[in-house]
Amino acid sequence: MNKSDLLDELRLEVGLAYDYAKDEKDFIGRVGQAIFNGAQRNVVVIVYKVDESVRPVHILGTKEDLGKERMFGFGFLGMCGKKSSVVLKEGKKQTLLIPVTKKGKVSYIFSIRISTDVYPLTNQDLLFTEELANFIEAKGKFL
């Protein structure tokens, strides 16, 4: 499947996540699951809730991937305060941080880790992340 088709499929799955969500927490979890499944489970997806502190609320990945993954650390999450996606790279590892706002403040950060061997990130992915964040923000108002 080419990148455009994959991103279109993810858009569809994220839309369905909203359709079936019971509340905001369920919606956020379903979006994370849609990304994880859409990437054919070749990624680690961690969703952080941002309020007085930053804490993981959804962690998706295989036991092997979660066991060998090294976290960049919470300091890098602070870069999301600019309200735009950030790509971190270390060797063949790349992490995409996607901030989602609510009432003008960052409320969630999606962290997606994937190897460049599996899926090299491009500008097309960054545009998708902006669409994703805007969709979650817009739909989250109705949950």
Helices and strands as residue ranges (DSSP letters): H 3-20, H 24-38, E 44-50, E 54-60, H 63-68, G 74-82, E 86-90, E 93-102, E 105-115, H 123-140
